[in-house]
Structures are given as structure tokens and as C-alpha cells.
Amino acid sequence: MSSHQINSNDPRQASAAKPFKPSLVQPHELPVDYSGFLAVLCGVLGVMFRYKLGSWLAIIFCAQSLVNMRNMETDLKQISMAMMFAIMGLVTNYMGPRLGAQTAQS
């Protein structure tokens, strides 16, 4: 069979085709940003319990949430808060005093 025979027997009507227009979605109807939520959760764990892995995971989830951002205003606030927790966690873990360190007293 040649391609000319297939196209001539096509039951679809090319004149009735309309371009796809996505429906408008309200900002409060958008799906939950799980990577942003996980970034905040890992950032808080990194700061509160001094988990280095939690702070690093928070930065990774922040980057993922930033790439997949749908609502600029709401998501940017959540990402910035998670990034602050992640940075605070890394600073306190790597530059802060050690938990088990003995202080020299004289």
C-alpha cells in the first residue's frame, strides 16, 4: 500500500481540526509541590538535628523545585525559605562548634 491510498481514506476532517488550548488553572488549584515540601523538611532536619545529609538533600530538592516551579510568587517564597534552612544547616554543621568537643579550661 502506498501512502497516497492511506491519506485518501483518512476519515478525519482536516478543516475541523482546532489547535489545543490548555485550560486556565487557578493558583490555588495547582498540585502540591512535593519537592519544595521535602526541601523544607530536610532543611529543618539539617538545622535542628545537625544532619549534614538533610542539609544537602534540602539543596537538591530546592534546585528540583526551582526547575519545576509553577506559581512564581508562592513557590519562590517556599524555595527561599528551604534554601535558608539548608544554608543555615550547612554553616552550623561545617563551621559551628563540634557537639562532642572538649573545651580546654585552665
Phi, psi and omega in degrees: 000139179265165182289337179291326179288323180293316181292326181287337180263009182289120184283349181287150180255114182293331181286339181269357182287137179237145178291148181286130175237113180294144180287148180285134181244131178290151181300327180281352179261001180290151178293160183291140177272093184292325180292326175292320178295317178294328177295316178295315181298313179293324178295319178294319177297322179294323181281311187288317185254006178057046176267116179293320180298322178298319179292319178293320177296324178297320178293320178295315179293329175297316179296318179295318179292325178294322179291322184262023185293132180252314181252113189299313187289307184291313183293325180294324177295317181292319180293319180294322178295316179295322179294322177296318176298318181295316180293318177299319179297317179293320180295314181290329179286319186265334183246348181279176179291149178288148181290320184261011184287137176272134176267139180280121179244136178234000000 
